[in-house]
Amino acid sequence: MKYTFILILVVASAAVAEWNSVIVPEVTRIDMDFFNDNGYDIEAVFRPSKVRLYVNEEQETALHNMGYRVYREETPVPLVAYPTISEIYASLNAVVSSHPDIARIEQYGTSVQGRELYAVIVSDNVNDDEAEPEIRITGNIHGDEPTAGMSVLNFLQVLTDNYGTSDMCTYVVDNSELWVICIVNPDGYVNVSRYNANGVDLNRDFSYMNTSAYWQGPESVAIRDITMQDWPAQSNYINNFATGLSFHSGVECFNAVWNYSTTAVIQDLEFITAQGNAYVNNPSIIDYYGSYDLWIPGASWYAIEGDVNDWSYGEVGTVDHTIEVSNVKSDPDWPGIANANYMPMLDFCITSTYGIYGTVLDGSGNPLDALIEVEKTDATDSSPLRFCRTDVVDGGYSKATVPGTFNVVATVAGMGSQTQTGIVVGSEEMIQVNFVFSTGIGESSPEDVFIRVSVAPNPVTGVCNFSLSNTGIDGNLRIYDISGRTVYEKNISAGVVNHAFSAGETLPAGVYQVRYTSGGHSASTRMVVAD
């Protein structure tokens, strides 16, 4: 009787606009399964038997009618007011204005209500696409968790302010490329809602092992498209992040893959466990919190589908963790929480650079789209780690690991595989492992294929012409901006050797990478669009 009643209420409640977080104490695993199966959004689970649900008014009434104890949490008054979304955007621009040599801002998408989605990219040569480890840090995918976003913003500000004076900050900026996204869900932040403006829970909107609908929100699609240009194809990647942190607030814990299953194999378990233990045992965490829960896999805490962690690891190979920074979603002491999480975040970035990195290029130094497979070996056995891929703009890849001995295999479609064995990674080491495939761009392959692309005039202010090799087969022309995002694409018919393009009218002033691919071979050149 209870189950039929609640199913009817959930269907009828779709049009209810007001949602609230409620605490339900004294629940069992059976209750948790019931909530999951009947449309209740579980926000957090607290030891030993308490859960926070995100419910509308009819769901809340149904819980009372079924005999659950239900109460709403009071929102405490912050010691320091949380900034508005406009003030956050201003803070991001202030970081870039103060540190133009190491930081730039990029709009990577637009929200349902038309708000800009911004990332700040931090690196020593921030306007160049270098083959180095890339790290993604995000906050506020749930809009009503502002403490999470403030922790990310604080990290960005302190990191950039201390570049050149702090050895740790300088190391991170010099040896990696960070994408820092403080507010994934700006509409939810403004509306104080877990969901985006269309009622989508963005952290249930990713595709990996998701049996429900996904890619419903432009905000989650924008996160995907930073890396996966041709989803669902697992090729032609840009910005291949080695690791990531996804910040939330509402409980205090470190949570890692897998979130959809307690039994699925975690290939990088040793590395993930090491990063998790380092975070929760950081002196800054211990001093502020006293203790901090560690859930590996996350499904042992509670199971969900469609989250950022599982998609990142499952489809991209990014080792992504969830950091829950406070038991209250809008904590009054957000500055103290942000400061407490700064040092473990910095340590995380440093350990994310340790391991194996390098490039996969052809004999002329042009990037190749490659699958990278790494296995950890010892005297008697080997253990495959999660795959990663190269960035098609620079050919770079990175695989964060614990110390050990590894074999690395690079596979390029149509060109075969190469293997390097016995790669020893010591403590706190970055080991470069490069691959060069002998047939490809600008070389004489067994089929005697030559491929070139050039642009004139260059720099260009109006219309330019691309001169292309006549390979006798169809090709593809792409233009990438400095972040590696595709800004123009044109399929080229066999025999076409010139393509006119209104660069000055189509693209803003800046530096771009032009890539022509035909018959499994590619060539690249740089184009400058002037004012």
C-alpha positions in Angstrom: 0.0 0.0 0.0 2.8 2.4 0.9 4.6 1.9 -2.5 1.4 2.5 -4.6 0.6 5.6 -2.7 4.0 7.2 -3.1 4.2 6.4 -6.8 1.0 8.3 -7.5 2.2 11.3 -5.5 5.6 11.4 -7.3 3.9 11.5 -10.7 1.4 14.2 -9.6 4.2 16.4 -8.1 6.0 17.1 -11.4 4.6 20.5 -11.7 5.3 21.6 -8.1 7.9 24.4 -8.1 9.0 24.6 -4.5 11.7 22.2 -3.4 13.3 21.9 0.0 16.0 19.8 1.7 14.6 17.7 4.5 16.2 15.4 7.1 14.8 12.0 7.6 16.3 10.1 10.6 16.3 6.5 11.5 16.2 5.1 8.0 17.4 1.6 6.9 18.9 0.4 3.6 15.4 -0.7 2.6 14.2 2.9 3.1 17.1 4.1 1.0 16.2 1.7 -1.8 12.6 2.8 -1.6 13.6 6.5 -1.9 15.8 5.7 -4.9 13.2 3.6 -6.7 10.4 6.2 -6.2 11.9 9.4 -7.4 13.3 11.0 -4.3 16.6 12.8 -4.7 19.1 11.7 -2.0 21.4 14.5 -1.2 23.5 13.0 1.6 23.6 10.1 4.0 24.9 10.6 7.5 26.1 8.0 9.9 24.5 6.0 11.4 21.0 6.2 9.9 20.0 9.7 8.7 19.4 10.9 5.2 18.9 14.3 3.6 16.3 14.3 0.7 15.5 17.0 -1.8 11.7 17.0 -2.0 8.7 19.0 -3.3 5.8 19.7 -1.0 3.7 16.7 -2.0 6.7 14.3 -1.5 7.3 15.9 1.9 3.6 15.4 2.8 3.8 11.8 1.7 6.8 11.1 3.9 4.8 12.4 6.9 1.8 10.3 6.0 3.9 7.2 5.8 5.1 7.7 9.3 8.6 9.0 8.6 10.0 11.7 10.9 10.8 14.7 8.6 12.1 18.1 9.5 13.6 20.9 7.5 17.0 22.3 8.1 17.3 25.9 9.0 19.6 28.0 6.8 22.1 29.7 9.1 23.1 33.3 8.6 26.6 33.4 7.1 29.4 35.2 9.0 30.4 36.7 5.6 27.7 37.2 3.0 27.9 34.8 0.0 28.7 36.8 -3.2 26.2 37.2 -6.0 26.8 35.5 -9.3 27.8 38.9 -10.8 30.4 39.3 -8.0 31.7 35.8 -8.6 32.1 36.6 -12.3 33.9 39.9 -11.3 36.2 37.9 -9.1 37.1 35.5 -11.9 37.9 38.5 -14.2 40.0 40.1 -11.4 42.1 36.9 -11.1 42.9 37.1 -14.9 43.5 40.8 -14.8 45.9 40.5 -11.9 47.7 37.5 -13.4 47.5 37.7 -17.2 50.7 35.7 -17.7 49.3 32.6 -16.0 45.5 32.9 -16.1 42.9 33.4 -18.8 39.1 33.2 -18.7 37.0 31.3 -21.2 33.3 31.0 -21.7 32.7 27.3 -22.4 28.9 27.3 -22.6 25.7 29.0 -21.7 23.1 28.0 -19.1 19.4 27.5 -19.6 18.6 31.1 -18.6 21.4 32.5 -20.7 24.1 32.9 -18.1 27.7 32.5 -19.1 29.6 29.3 -18.1 33.1 30.4 -17.3 36.3 28.5 -16.7 39.6 30.0 -15.6 42.6 28.3 -17.1 45.9 28.5 -15.1 49.3 27.5 -16.4 52.7 29.0 -16.9 52.3 29.4 -20.6 48.6 29.9 -20.5 48.1 30.9 -24.1 49.9 27.8 -25.4 48.6 24.3 -25.7 51.4 22.3 -24.0 51.7 18.6 -23.5 51.4 18.5 -19.7 49.1 17.1 -17.1 45.6 18.7 -17.1 43.5 19.0 -14.0 39.8 20.0 -13.7 38.3 21.5 -10.6 34.5 22.2 -10.4 32.0 23.6 -7.9 28.3 24.2 -7.6 26.9 21.7 -10.0 24.1 21.8 -7.4 23.2 25.4 -7.2 22.1 25.4 -3.6 25.5 24.3 -2.4 27.4 27.7 -2.4 30.0 26.6 0.2 31.4 24.3 -2.5 31.8 27.0 -5.1 33.4 29.3 -2.6 36.0 26.7 -1.8 36.9 26.5 -5.5 37.0 30.3 -5.9 39.3 30.6 -2.9 41.7 28.0 -4.2 41.9 29.8 -7.5 42.6 33.2 -5.9 45.2 31.9 -3.4 47.0 29.7 -6.0 47.4 32.6 -8.5 48.3 35.2 -5.9 51.1 33.0 -4.6 52.7 32.0 -7.9 56.3 32.8 -7.9 56.5 33.1 -4.1 55.2 29.7 -3.0 57.2 26.7 -4.2 54.1 24.5 -4.2 52.0 27.0 -6.1 54.7 27.6 -8.6 55.3 23.9 -9.1 51.5 23.3 -9.9 51.3 26.2 -12.3 54.6 25.4 -14.1 53.9 21.7 -14.4 50.2 21.4 -15.2 47.2 23.1 -16.8 44.3 23.7 -14.5 40.7 24.3 -15.6 38.9 25.9 -12.6 35.1 26.1 -12.9 33.7 27.7 -9.7 30.0 27.6 -10.7 28.8 24.8 -13.0 25.1 25.7 -12.4 24.8 29.5 -12.3 21.0 29.4 -12.7 20.7 27.1 -9.7 23.0 29.4 -7.7 20.9 32.4 -8.5 17.6 30.5 -7.8 18.9 28.7 -4.8 18.0 25.4 -6.4 19.7 22.0 -6.6 18.6 21.8 -10.2 19.2 23.8 -13.3 16.4 26.1 -14.6 14.7 23.2 -16.4 14.6 21.1 -13.2 17.5 18.8 -14.2 19.8 17.4 -11.5 23.0 18.0 -13.5 24.9 15.5 -11.3 22.6 12.7 -12.5 22.8 13.9 -16.2 26.0 12.2 -17.4 25.9 9.2 -19.6 28.2 6.5 -18.2 26.2 3.5 -16.7 23.2 5.7 -16.5 19.9 3.9 -17.1 17.9 7.1 -17.0 17.8 10.1 -19.3 21.0 12.0 -19.7 22.5 15.1 -21.4 19.3 17.0 -20.7 21.1 20.1 -19.4 23.2 22.4 -21.5 25.5 22.9 -18.4 26.4 19.1 -18.3 26.8 19.0 -22.0 29.2 21.9 -21.8 31.3 20.0 -19.3 31.3 17.0 -21.6 32.3 19.1 -24.7 35.3 20.6 -23.0 36.9 17.1 -23.7 34.7 14.9 -25.9 34.2 16.7 -29.2 32.3 13.8 -30.9 30.4 12.1 -28.2 29.6 9.2 -28.0 32.8 8.4 -30.1 35.8 7.9 -27.8 38.2 9.7 -30.1 39.1 13.2 -31.2 39.5 14.3 -27.5 40.8 17.7 -26.4 41.7 18.8 -22.8 42.1 15.2 -21.5 42.2 15.7 -17.8 44.3 13.3 -15.8 42.4 14.1 -12.6 39.6 16.2 -11.3 37.8 17.4 -8.1 34.0 18.0 -8.0 33.1 20.1 -5.0 29.8 19.8 -3.2 28.4 20.8 0.2 25.9 19.1 2.5 28.1 16.5 4.2 31.8 16.1 5.0 33.6 13.4 3.1 35.8 12.4 0.2 34.0 10.2 -2.3 35.5 8.3 -5.3 34.4 6.0 -8.1 32.5 4.0 -8.6 29.2 5.6 -7.6 26.9 3.3 -9.6 28.3 0.0 -8.2 29.9 -1.5 -5.2 31.4 -4.4 -7.1 32.7 -2.9 -10.4 36.5 -3.1 -10.7 38.3 0.2 -9.9 41.4 -0.1 -12.1 43.3 2.7 -10.4 42.3 1.7 -6.9 45.9 2.1 -5.4 46.2 5.6 -6.8 42.7 6.7 -5.9 43.1 5.4 -2.3 46.4 7.2 -1.9 44.8 10.5 -3.0 41.8 9.9 -0.8 43.8 9.1 2.3 46.1 12.1 1.6 43.1 14.5 1.4 41.2 13.3 4.5 44.4 13.1 6.6 45.8 16.5 5.6 46.6 18.4 8.8 44.5 21.3 7.5 41.5 18.9 7.3 42.2 17.3 10.7 42.6 20.7 12.4 39.3 22.1 11.1 37.0 19.1 10.9 38.5 16.6 13.4 37.6 13.7 11.1 36.5 13.3 7.5 34.8 10.3 5.9 36.4 8.5 3.0 34.1 6.5 0.7 35.8 4.2 -1.9 33.8 3.2 -3.9 31.2 6.0 -3.5 28.4 3.5 -3.9 29.3 2.0 -0.5 28.0 5.3 0.9 25.0 5.4 -1.4 24.5 4.5 -5.0 23.7 7.0 -7.8 23.9 7.0 -11.6 24.9 9.7 -14.0 27.4 11.7 -11.9 30.5 13.5 -12.9 32.9 11.1 -11.2 31.7 8.0 -13.0 31.4 9.6 -16.4 34.9 11.2 -16.1 36.5 7.9 -15.2 34.4 5.7 -17.4 34.3 7.5 -20.7 37.4 9.8 -20.5 39.8 8.1 -18.1 39.9 11.1 -15.7 40.3 10.1 -12.1 37.7 12.4 -10.6 36.7 12.7 -6.9 33.8 14.3 -5.1 34.7 16.6 -2.1 31.8 17.3 0.3 33.1 20.3 2.3 30.4 20.9 5.0 27.4 19.3 6.7 25.4 22.4 5.8 24.9 23.2 2.2 25.2 26.9 2.9 27.6 26.9 5.8 28.0 30.2 7.8 31.7 29.8 8.0 32.5 29.3 4.4 35.7 31.3 4.5 37.1 28.9 7.2 35.9 25.9 5.2 37.6 27.3 2.0 40.8 27.8 3.9 40.7 24.3 5.4 40.4 22.7 1.9 43.0 24.9 0.2 46.1 22.8 1.2 44.7 19.4 0.5 43.5 20.8 -2.9 47.1 22.0 -3.6 48.6 18.6 -2.6 46.1 16.9 -4.8 47.2 19.0 -7.8 50.8 18.2 -7.1 50.3 14.4 -6.8 48.2 14.6 -10.0 51.3 15.5 -11.9 53.3 12.4 -10.7 53.3 9.5 -13.1 53.7 9.1 -16.9 53.1 11.8 -19.5 54.3 12.5 -23.0 53.3 12.9 -26.6 52.2 10.7 -29.6 53.4 12.3 -32.8 54.2 11.4 -36.4 57.7 11.8 -37.8 57.2 15.4 -38.6 56.1 16.3 -35.1 52.4 16.5 -35.8 49.9 15.3 -33.1 48.2 11.9 -33.5 44.9 10.8 -32.0 45.9 7.8 -29.8 44.6 5.5 -27.2 47.0 5.1 -24.2 46.9 2.0 -22.1 49.1 1.7 -19.0 49.7 -1.4 -16.9 51.5 -1.7 -13.6 53.8 -4.7 -13.4 55.8 -6.6 -10.9 57.8 -9.8 -11.0 54.9 -12.1 -11.5 51.8 -10.1 -12.6 50.5 -7.0 -14.3 47.5 -4.9 -13.6 45.9 -2.7 -16.3 44.9 0.9 -15.3 42.1 3.0 -16.8 42.8 4.2 -20.3 43.5 7.7 -21.4 43.8 9.4 -24.8 45.9 12.0 -26.4 44.8 15.6 -27.0 44.4 15.9 -30.8 45.7 19.5 -30.8 49.1 18.8 -29.2 49.4 15.0 -29.1 49.9 15.1 -25.3 48.7 12.7 -22.7 49.2 12.1 -19.0 48.5 9.2 -16.6 48.8 9.9 -12.9 50.1 6.9 -11.0 51.7 5.7 -7.8 55.3 4.7 -7.9 56.1 1.5 -9.7 57.1 -0.2 -13.0 54.8 0.2 -16.0 54.2 -0.8 -19.6 52.7 1.8 -21.9 51.0 1.1 -25.2 50.0 3.8 -27.7 47.5 2.8 -30.4 46.7 5.0 -33.5 43.9 4.0 -35.7 45.2 2.8 -39.1 48.8 2.9 -37.8 49.0 0.1 -35.3 50.5 0.1 -31.8 53.8 0.8 -30.1 54.8 -0.4 -26.6 57.4 0.8 -24.2 58.1 -1.6 -21.3 59.8 -1.4 -17.9 59.0 2.3 -17.3 60.0 3.0 -13.7 58.2 5.8 -11.9 59.8 6.7 -8.6 58.4 8.7 -5.7 57.2 12.2 -6.7 58.4 11.7 -10.3 57.0 12.8 -13.7 58.4 10.4 -16.3 58.1 11.4 -20.0 57.3 8.6 -22.4 57.0 9.8 -26.0 55.9 7.8 -29.1 56.7 8.6 -32.7 54.9 6.8 -35.5 57.0 6.6 -38.6 54.2 6.9 -41.2 52.2 10.0 -41.2 52.2 13.7 -41.9 54.7 15.0 -44.3 56.5 11.6 -44.6 56.6 9.0 -47.3 54.3 6.2 -46.1 54.0 2.8 -47.8 51.2 4.4 -49.9 53.5 7.4 -50.6 50.9 9.8 -49.0 51.9 13.4 -48.5 49.6 15.8 -46.7 50.0 19.6 -46.2 47.9 22.5 -45.1 48.7 26.2 -45.3 46.9 29.5 -44.9 47.3 32.8 -46.7 47.3 35.6 -45.9 48.5 35.0 -42.4 47.7 37.0 -40.2 44.3 37.4 -41.7 41.8 40.2 -41.2 39.1 39.1 -43.7 38.9 36.2 -46.1 41.8 33.7 -46.1 42.5 30.6 -48.3 43.5 27.2 -47.1 45.7 25.3 -49.5 45.3 21.5 -49.0 47.1 18.5 -50.3 45.3 16.5 -53.0 45.2 13.0 -51.4 42.5 11.7 -53.8 40.1 11.0 -51.0 37.7 13.0 -48.8 39.2 15.0 -45.9 38.2 17.1 -42.9 39.3 20.6 -42.0 39.0 21.9 -38.4 40.0 25.1 -36.6 40.7 25.1 -32.9 41.0 28.0 -30.6 43.8 28.3 -28.0 41.9 26.1 -25.5 41.6 23.3 -28.1 37.9 23.8 -28.8 36.6 23.3 -32.3 35.4 26.6 -33.7 35.0 25.7 -37.3 34.7 22.4 -39.2 34.3 21.6 -42.9 34.3 18.3 -44.8 36.4 18.5 -47.9 35.6 16.5 -51.0 38.2 14.5 -52.8 40.2 16.6 -55.2 39.5 20.0 -53.6 42.8 21.7 -52.9 41.6 25.2 -51.9 39.0 26.4 -49.4 38.1 30.0 -48.8 37.1 31.0 -45.3 35.8 34.4 -43.8 38.1 34.2 -40.8 37.9 37.9 -39.9 34.0 37.8 -39.8 33.7 34.4 -38.2 36.3 34.4 -35.5 37.5 36.9 -32.9 41.1 38.1 -33.0 43.4 35.5 -31.6 45.7 32.5 -32.4 44.2 29.3 -33.9 45.3 25.9 -34.8 44.3 24.6 -38.3 44.2 20.8 -38.8 43.5 18.9 -42.1 42.9 15.2 -41.9 42.6 12.8 -44.9 43.1 9.1 -45.2 44.2 8.6 -41.7 46.9 11.3 -41.9 46.8 14.9 -40.7 48.7 18.2 -41.0 48.5 21.3 -38.8 49.4 24.9 -39.0 48.9 28.0 -36.9 46.6 30.9 -38.0 46.5 34.4 -36.6 43.3 36.4 -36.9 44.0 40.1 -36.5 41.7 43.0 -35.6 
